[in-house]
Amino acid sequence: MIDKEIALEALCTLCNANVTSVQRQGSQAAYLRSAQSAPPKQLLVKKFIPTVLDADDTCEVSQCNFICLQDLLGGVQPRAGFRRVNQVDIGAVKDKNHIIDENEFFDPRFDYDFTNLRDTATFRRGGEVYERPCGWQRFALRVLDDYDGNAWLGTQYRSTQSVPGEWPVSYHGTSKKGADGIIEGHYKPGPGQVYGRGIYSTPYIKEAIPYAKTFTSQKNGKKYRVILQNRINPQYRQKYNNDKYWLIPIPHGTCDEEEEKMVERAIRPYGLLLQEV
């Protein structure tokens, strides 16, 4: 089993920042480093996606992911001499510091260990096929009662079928900056279609793995990969590449405040997925 300290390191990886918690700040080395620089800013679940998107702008792994996504969606061969980077050095000095309250950020009631599961049935969520993250461990995020009702989450009494009002599941791939490059390249997957600016994710965990960020734990020296598990509002989603990639459009020129509103109503993270590599 992966413990909560590793989950905190995963947050550092996704946010490209020092992340600690009020429960552990007295003992975590990350907090000691952050105390010597900028005061930590509270990281809330509702602000999680915008924080990850901002981190993508300065993360080398994200830059590589952007290039790979451009080539994939453009239907071209990987560019010559390109070196794929997936590893994030969480021990490197970072200029951003976040702090969470674990009791408000995580929801252990809905943690689930998929590590040894293998699906023999087809699951559906929000009317779409749900490829469960078999082989991964999920740390649930505290989202219940935090939005306009809970219908988007379905019901806690789970079966293979979806329920009315439920949103489908996706796995976070890459974000708006990568989509900027797709626009600039004028990649056209079909008549009348042009991949746009926004947040890309996929309903297939296997598709998300190549874009997952990896890190080596400072606690135990083991290597892990991390992916966000989300719910997507189908009202704001566009499908591309044979439905393998879903886009939440964010037009150029959108102000930060409006962008956060768009993100909140269209994509909501509810699980932090970890897997030992």
Secondary structure, 3 states (H helix, E strand, C coil): CCCHHHHHHHHHHHHCCEEEECCCCCCCHHHHHHHCCCCCEECCHHHHHHHHHHHHCCCHHHHHHHHHHHHHHHCCCCCCCCCCCCECCCCCCCCCEEEECHHHHECHHHCEECCCCCCCCCEEECCEEECCCCCCEEEEECCCCCCCCCHHHCCCCCCCCCCCCCCCEEEEEECHHHHHHHHHHCCCCECCECCCCEEEEECCHHHHHHHCEEEECCCCCCEEEEEEEEEECHHHCEEECCCCEEEEECCCCCCHHHHHHHHHHHEEEEEEEEEEC
